[in-house]
Amino acid sequence: MRLDKYLKVSRLIKRRTVANDACDAEKIIVNGKPARASYDVKVGDIIEINMGQKTLKVSVEKVTEYVTKETAAELYKIV
């Protein structure tokens, strides 16, 4: 699954276009390297999101196309 779609589906970022813009601005880092929106997310990847003053670091636990808002948090674990 593409990185921008994963960020939207997991509800780490509200909209896919915002996720795409964050990737273009190099605010999304995967496994220590700035990632493009087209990066293929795999289980075990470490994603860092640098938005404003906050940095959120998560580990990818599952990759699925469709989730409900109640189960979205199961896709990642905060590191």
Secondary structure, DSSP 8 states (H G I E B T S, - for coil): -BHHHHHHHTTSSS-HHHHHHHHHTT-EEETTEE--TT-B--TT-EEEEEETTEEEEEEE----S---TTTGGGGEEE-
